Amino acid sequence: MEKSFSWRKLFNDVHLWLGIGSGLVLFIVCLTGTIYTFRSDIEEMLEPEKYTVTVPANGQALSPDALIAKLEQEQQGTVVSLEIPAEKESSYRVSIAPPVTEEPKAKGEGRGGEGPRPTTYFVNPYTGTIAGTTEGPASEFFGTVMKAHRWLLMGDSVGRIIVGIATIIFTFLCLTGLVLWWPKKLKNWKQGFKVKTDANWKRINHDLHNTFGFYAFILLLIMSLTGLCWSFEWYREALGKVMGAEVFKGRKEKPLSSFATADATTLTTEDFIVKANALLPYEGNMRVSLPDNDSTAVVITKSQAGFLALNASDKVQLDQHNGQALKVDIFAEKPLNEQIVSLVKPLHLGDVYGTFSKILYFLACLIATSLPVTGTIIWINKLNKKGKKKLKARTIATV
């Protein structure tokens, strides 16, 4: 007698074999993602002297211009950006480009080409003392973690494709997993929300896979859908068309033009900061990008700080000759589709709502790391069960 077709069995088989085929890759990707979630916090914990400073009695920081002049003289370079945190106990981050010592090559050199990249220093804003750079043992470790997460340490050309395919599979696993989690009978719906700790270890393992997978479903789906933006250009372009806004558009944006006019005057970095604060009147983290010529604007971005702060920046472009606002981009005033697309990176990394969302993402990544393990154990248990049934059937047949 032929067995009737079952959609649930089809989803179960798809979920099972896709999981078995991609389990090792997904385990590595999820594990490295879990480790990377608190990268900045761990780096700060390991090297606190670089990230925190002692506020003097007068609590007065050096002016940005005095600080820039001091650093440029000491490092014999040019300050290209200055990051000013909202917390008074935090170091500034100052990026300094080395001097161009020879004629630019075919594609440029120095700040605008393929020459040495600027070095970012941690600087005490009250003394101007350099505490270190963004390079160090912790950054090297997390750099390796990121390479394993994105490319499995196999290089961009091969590893990126493998991780991308595994991420597509992971998306299907999330969706089919939700179907399998759904109870056959609605009266049993409570079973999917808890782990039966007083059962045998096989049942506990099954509940850990089933229940925890459900709780992490939304975040894992967000991670996989956003993660594909780094793996496949076609996906990134398709997502941009669907959302009606280009993904990673900010990477291609250049400062607006800023030409000297009759009303041109000499403005300081402090002047630009004051004008930006007038346009963005709230306490927050600020980044000032200074032009490397006399024909581009000063770009200042500002974002909220705090445990639940949204990881989104407002941006102001100021004419470097008269300080007039050339363009003001307020995140809250953007259409919803543009807001979502601009948050692709923080949505993937988990810092979209500061420390709060990091904690949620860490737990979700931890669950995702366990899913290939618990899923494989479920598969092995089923194989053993089938093997015992066949052995029993053979034994009965021979009696």
Phi, psi and omega in degrees: 000128183285142178281142179287151180292139180230119176297322181297319178294322178298313179297323179296316180293317178299313180299317183296306187285327174294321179294318179295318183291331184247003188305313184294315180297314181296325178298314180294314181297316181289322179296313180294325176296322178298314181296321187285341186307315182256036182306304185299322181292320180291318178299319179293325180290323182283328182228064185297334182295338179276330189263334184241152180227163176267123180282125180292169184302321181279347177061024185256118178276157175297150177294149179307322182290321177294320179295315180297315181298318180296314183290320180295324179290318182289320186265354180053047179217193182236128178288125181253338177204155183221122179254121183247108180285159179289327182284130181291340182271004183259148177287154170278155171247121183238124179263127183238125178271137178291157180292147176279118187260354180212172181297140178302146178278188186308316182257016177096166181208164178074224189292327185254003185229221186255014179284197181302135179280155177300148175260133180261124183250147169270124187234136174285116185289347183267336181239341184080009181281136177277127181262348181152184179244176179286351176273145179173177181304319182293317180293324177295318178298312182289335173296319177293320177301317180294320178296323177291323181292318185268327188229003182059026182061024183252004182092158187296317188295317183266308184298323181298320180293316181299313179296322179298315179296318179296326179291321175299315178299319181298324178298316178294324178296321178298315183290315178291328177296322178295321178297317181289331178291327184300125185294145177296324178239129185300334180292345180261017187297332182293334184298331182282356183254000183216158177259125181279090188289342181267009179270181177288168189296330179293318179292320178298316178299318178296318180292323177299318180292313186287310186285310180296324177299322178293315182297327182267000189308307185299312182294321180293323178294319177298316179301315183290317182293324177281326181299329180295342179295335179269344184268319187229126178294322181297324179291317180299317179293319179296318178297320178298320179291319179296319183277345181075022179205139184289134177281138181060032180300325183300334181294331184265347183289135178246156179300150177291162179286148181214103185251146180295137179232185182297332182266016181297145179215171179268118181245147178264168176299323177298323178298317181294321179295319179298317180294320179294319179294330177291326179278332180236076189280070175207158177285136180182179177277137184235143174232125181251118177256118185267142181288151179258011176208182183262018183232013177233160185279160170276128183250124180235125176247149182216140181219157179291155177236149177141173184300324183244021185289137177288131181278070180220140185250145167264146185229137178235134174246122184246141175295124185288346183266332180225356176079005180289145179287119177273327180200138177232118179251110178258121184303315184296340181268355179284153174299155184303319182297321179290325177298313181297314182296322180290345180261013182304313182295307178297330176294327179281318183282338177097001181260027182296328176236047175063212183298326181302309181289332176299318179298315179297317180293322178300314179296318180295318178295323178297318176296316180299324178295326181281337186300315177299328181288307181294325178294319178295321178296319177300316179298315180297319179298321179293321178298316179296321180295317178295320180297320179294321179296317179295319179296319179295319180296318178295320180298315179296321182293329182273348181282000000 
